[in-house]
Amino acid sequence: MRFCFKSYSSRQLERIGCFKGQKVLKGSSKTTKKYKALNGALNDKDLSHLLWWKERLEMCRKPSTVQLVKRLTYSNLLGLDGNLKNGSLKEGTLNWEMLQFKSRFPREVLLCRVGEFYESIGIDACILVEYAGLNPFGGLRSDSVPRAGCPVMNLRQTLDDLTRNGYSVCIVEEVQGPTQARARKGRFISGHAHPGSPYVFGLVGVDHDLDFPEPMPVVGISRSARGYCINLVLETMKTYSSVDGLTEEALVAKLRTCRYHHLCLHTSLRNNSSGTCRWGEFGEGGLLWGECSARQFEWFEGNPVNELLLKVKELYGLDDEVTFRNVTVSSENRPQPLTLGTATQIG
């Protein structure tokens, strides 16, 4: 599958090449040298994260968000254009510090405490304006990078808005107390909010009636000779389960009744009797393709279970040493959906 980034402005990246196999992101020589000097060349993982954000930004519909997106450049994980006001990533600046946090959790919206506000910049600011109902700082000035935020007292509402729309949030606090003159305050990650676990320790008032939602899994779908398989991974519980041998109809029914955080489709779904990878155009798998094409999803390959667990660790910023328990329930003495083999025999 071939992806291509598109530049939004001539002042941003002049040339962003398509990448296939060994991916390369190219920009103007001046911009590229500046960012390489600060952060090193973007690697394959950074490019996949930028593509992930770009796809979500293309779904933004608010006029103010659309205008902000035009000021982004995809040469760093924050999406900052160094040619705009407040776009510097010089070491020691707040932007540089936020980029270090963003590189640790690249698929989470970063909210950084600055005085009495929690602020976001670049890509994250666009998400705040689109889904949290916030106005951009400085209005829609075209000479400054996108910035948005909320007062400290409104943090819980902002987290609810973002997690309700399927986004995870990384909260960065600043060290309180006196500091030396002209010295920058220290900052640290205080917590994370996810769609399946939106509450962060210390942010809930005593008069707030909590309604903890069911954990939302990351779903992976694959196909084998036995039929379709669905794998569900719960990051909060560090568990996963699998159901295989499903018919297409049974799998679609499960998808329609399952609330999930991310949907991942295995490349085995592209194989069909026509010998083409243009899935869904020749009848086989058409029902499933119709269901998935209306949703956000990502392709993955390799072992359907192991690679899905690796993707979950990447999404949530988990260490490779973290393990997940297999909690698949045995099918013995328990009703199960009709398997592909049985359905084929029945006709």
C-alpha positions in Angstrom: 0.0 0.0 0.0 1.4 3.4 -1.0 0.8 6.5 1.1 1.6 10.1 0.1 1.8 13.2 2.3 0.7 16.4 0.8 2.0 19.8 1.8 -0.5 22.5 2.7 1.5 25.6 2.0 4.5 26.7 -0.1 6.0 28.1 3.1 5.8 24.7 4.7 7.6 21.7 3.3 8.3 22.2 -0.4 8.5 18.6 -1.2 7.3 15.6 0.8 7.9 12.4 -1.1 5.8 9.4 -1.2 7.2 6.5 0.9 7.0 2.8 0.2 9.2 0.3 1.9 12.1 2.5 3.0 10.2 5.8 3.7 11.8 9.2 3.2 10.4 12.6 4.1 11.9 15.5 2.2 11.5 19.2 2.8 13.3 22.4 1.8 17.0 22.1 2.5 16.9 24.9 5.0 14.0 23.5 7.0 15.3 19.9 6.8 18.8 20.8 8.0 17.4 22.8 10.9 15.2 19.9 12.1 17.9 17.3 11.5 20.2 19.3 13.7 17.7 19.5 16.5 16.0 16.1 16.4 17.7 13.9 13.9 16.0 12.5 10.8 12.5 11.3 11.0 12.4 7.5 11.2 9.7 5.1 9.9 7.8 5.1 13.1 7.6 8.9 13.1 6.3 8.9 9.6 3.6 6.4 10.5 2.5 8.6 13.4 2.4 11.7 11.2 0.3 9.8 8.6 -2.0 8.7 11.4 -2.5 12.3 12.5 -2.8 13.6 9.0 -5.7 11.2 8.3 -7.6 12.4 11.3 -7.0 16.1 10.6 -8.4 15.6 7.1 -11.7 14.7 8.8 -11.9 18.0 10.6 -14.8 20.1 9.5 -14.9 23.3 11.6 -13.8 26.3 9.5 -11.5 27.5 12.3 -9.8 24.1 12.4 -9.4 23.9 8.6 -7.6 27.3 8.7 -5.3 26.1 11.5 -4.5 22.8 9.7 -3.1 24.8 6.7 -0.4 26.2 9.0 1.0 22.8 9.9 4.1 21.1 8.5 4.8 17.4 8.7 8.5 17.6 9.5 8.2 17.0 13.2 5.7 15.2 15.5 4.2 18.5 16.7 3.5 19.7 13.2 5.2 23.1 13.9 6.3 25.3 11.0 9.6 26.9 12.2 9.0 29.8 9.8 6.0 31.0 11.7 5.8 33.0 14.9 6.3 30.9 18.1 7.3 27.9 15.9 10.9 27.6 17.1 12.1 24.2 18.3 15.4 25.5 19.7 16.7 23.5 22.6 15.6 24.8 25.9 12.3 26.4 24.7 8.9 25.2 25.7 8.2 23.9 22.2 11.4 21.8 22.4 10.3 20.4 25.8 6.9 19.6 24.5 8.4 17.8 21.5 10.3 15.5 23.9 7.1 14.5 25.7 5.3 14.1 22.3 8.0 11.7 21.1 7.3 9.5 24.0 3.6 9.3 23.4 3.2 10.3 19.7 -0.4 9.3 19.3 -1.8 11.1 22.3 -3.0 14.7 22.5 -0.5 16.6 24.7 -1.9 19.0 27.3 0.9 21.0 29.0 0.4 23.1 32.1 1.6 26.7 31.6 0.6 28.9 34.5 -3.2 28.7 34.9 -3.8 27.0 31.5 -3.2 23.7 29.9 -1.9 24.4 26.4 -1.4 22.5 23.2 0.4 23.5 20.0 0.5 22.4 16.4 -1.5 19.2 15.6 -2.8 18.9 19.1 -4.2 22.4 19.1 -6.2 21.6 16.0 -7.7 18.6 17.7 -8.6 20.7 20.7 -10.4 23.3 18.6 -12.3 20.6 16.6 -13.4 18.3 19.4 -13.2 20.3 22.7 -15.0 23.4 21.5 -12.0 25.7 22.3 -11.0 28.8 20.5 -7.4 29.1 19.2 -5.1 31.5 21.1 -4.6 34.7 19.2 -7.6 34.0 17.0 -6.9 32.9 13.4 -3.7 34.9 12.9 -1.9 33.4 9.9 1.6 34.3 11.0 1.6 32.1 14.2 1.6 28.4 14.8 -1.7 26.9 16.0 -2.1 27.2 19.8 -5.1 26.3 22.0 -5.8 25.4 25.6 -8.2 25.5 28.5 -8.2 26.9 32.0 -7.0 24.6 34.8 -10.6 24.4 36.2 -11.9 23.1 32.8 -9.4 20.3 32.4 -11.8 17.5 33.3 -14.4 18.7 30.7 -11.7 18.9 28.0 -10.5 15.4 28.8 -14.1 14.1 28.6 -14.6 15.8 25.2 -11.4 14.3 23.8 -11.8 10.8 25.1 -15.4 10.7 24.0 -14.2 11.3 20.5 -11.7 8.5 20.7 -8.5 10.4 21.6 -6.0 9.6 24.3 -4.5 12.5 26.3 -1.1 12.9 27.9 -1.1 15.5 30.8 2.1 17.4 31.6 2.3 19.3 34.8 4.8 21.9 35.8 6.6 21.9 39.2 4.9 24.4 41.5 6.8 26.7 43.8 9.4 29.4 43.5 12.1 29.2 40.8 15.3 31.1 40.2 15.2 34.2 38.1 14.9 33.4 34.3 14.9 29.7 35.1 12.3 27.5 33.3 10.0 25.5 35.5 10.4 21.7 35.6 7.7 19.6 34.0 6.6 16.0 34.3 3.9 13.6 32.9 1.3 13.4 35.6 -1.2 11.0 33.9 -3.0 9.7 30.8 -6.6 9.7 29.9 -7.9 7.1 27.4 -11.4 6.5 25.9 -11.7 3.3 28.1 -10.3 5.0 31.2 -10.9 8.7 31.0 -10.4 9.6 34.7 -7.0 10.7 36.0 -6.0 10.4 39.6 -6.5 13.7 41.5 -8.7 15.4 38.9 -12.1 14.3 40.1 -14.0 16.4 42.6 -15.6 14.8 45.7 -19.0 15.9 44.5 -18.6 14.4 41.0 -20.7 11.2 40.5 -18.4 8.9 38.5 -19.7 6.6 35.8 -16.7 4.5 34.8 -17.2 3.1 31.3 -16.4 -0.4 30.1 -12.8 -0.7 28.9 -12.6 -0.1 25.2 -10.4 -2.7 23.3 -8.1 -2.4 20.3 -9.7 -4.7 17.7 -7.8 -6.7 15.1 -9.5 -8.6 12.3 -7.8 -11.3 10.2 -8.7 -14.2 8.0 -7.5 -17.8 7.6 -8.7 -21.1 6.1 -10.9 -21.5 9.2 -12.8 -18.3 8.5 -12.6 -14.8 10.0 -10.9 -14.0 13.4 -11.4 -11.1 15.7 -8.8 -10.3 18.4 -9.6 -7.8 21.2 -6.8 -6.3 23.3 -7.6 -4.3 26.5 -4.6 -2.1 27.4 -6.0 -1.2 30.8 -6.4 -4.8 31.9 -3.3 -6.1 29.9 -5.3 -8.9 28.4 -6.3 -10.1 25.0 -8.9 -12.6 23.6 -9.6 -14.2 20.3 -12.7 -15.6 18.5 -12.0 -17.4 15.2 -13.9 -19.5 12.7 -16.4 -16.8 12.1 -18.6 -16.2 9.1 -18.5 -12.7 7.5 -22.0 -12.0 8.9 -21.1 -13.1 12.4 -18.0 -10.8 12.3 -19.9 -7.8 11.1 -22.5 -8.4 13.9 -19.7 -8.4 16.5 -18.3 -5.1 15.0 -21.6 -3.4 15.2 -22.1 -4.2 18.9 -18.5 -3.5 20.0 -17.2 -0.1 21.1 -13.5 0.0 20.5 -10.6 2.4 20.6 -8.8 1.4 17.4 -9.6 -0.9 14.5 -6.7 -2.8 12.8 -7.2 -4.9 9.7 -4.8 -7.7 8.8 -3.4 -7.9 5.2 -4.9 -11.4 5.0 -8.2 -9.8 4.4 -7.0 -8.5 1.0 -6.7 -12.1 -0.4 -9.7 -13.3 -2.3 -10.7 -15.8 -5.0 -10.2 -13.3 -7.8 -6.5 -13.0 -7.0 -6.6 -9.3 -6.5 -5.8 -7.2 -3.5 -8.6 -4.7 -4.3 -10.7 -6.0 -1.4 -14.5 -5.6 -1.6 -14.9 -5.1 -5.4 -15.6 -8.7 -6.3 -18.3 -9.7 -3.9 -16.2 -11.8 -1.5 -15.8 -9.8 1.8 -18.0 -7.0 0.4 -20.2 -6.9 3.5 -17.2 -6.6 5.9 -15.6 -4.0 3.6 -18.7 -1.9 3.6 -18.7 -2.0 7.4 -15.0 -1.1 7.7 -14.7 1.4 5.0 -17.0 3.8 6.9 -14.7 3.6 10.0 -11.1 4.6 10.8 -8.8 1.7 10.5 -5.1 0.8 10.0 -3.5 -2.1 8.1 -1.0 -4.4 9.7 0.8 -7.6 8.7 2.7 -10.5 10.3 1.3 -12.7 13.0 -2.3 -11.5 13.7 -1.9 -11.7 17.5 1.7 -10.8 18.1 1.7 -7.8 15.7 -1.5 -6.5 17.1 0.0 -6.6 20.6 3.0 -4.7 19.3 0.7 -2.1 17.8 -1.1 -1.7 21.1 2.2 -1.1 22.9 3.1 1.5 20.3 -0.3 3.2 20.5 -0.2 3.5 24.3 3.6 4.1 24.7 4.2 0.8 26.6 7.6 -0.8 27.0 8.4 -3.9 25.0 8.7 -5.9 28.2 5.0 -5.4 29.1 3.1 -8.7 28.8 -0.6 -9.4 28.1 -2.6 -12.4 29.4 -4.6 -14.5 27.0 -8.1 -14.7 28.5 -9.8 -16.4 25.5 -12.7 -18.5 26.8 -12.7 -22.1 25.7 -15.5 -22.9 23.4 -16.4 -26.1 25.2 -19.9 -26.3 26.7 -20.6 -22.7 25.5 -22.8 -21.4 22.7 -20.7 -19.9 19.9 -21.5 -18.1 16.6 -21.9 -20.3 13.5 -18.5 -21.2 12.1 -17.6 -20.8 8.4 -17.3 -24.5 7.9 -20.7 -25.3 9.3 -22.3 -22.4 7.4 -20.7 -23.7 4.2 -22.0 -27.2 4.7 -25.5 -26.0 5.5 -25.5 -23.9 2.4 
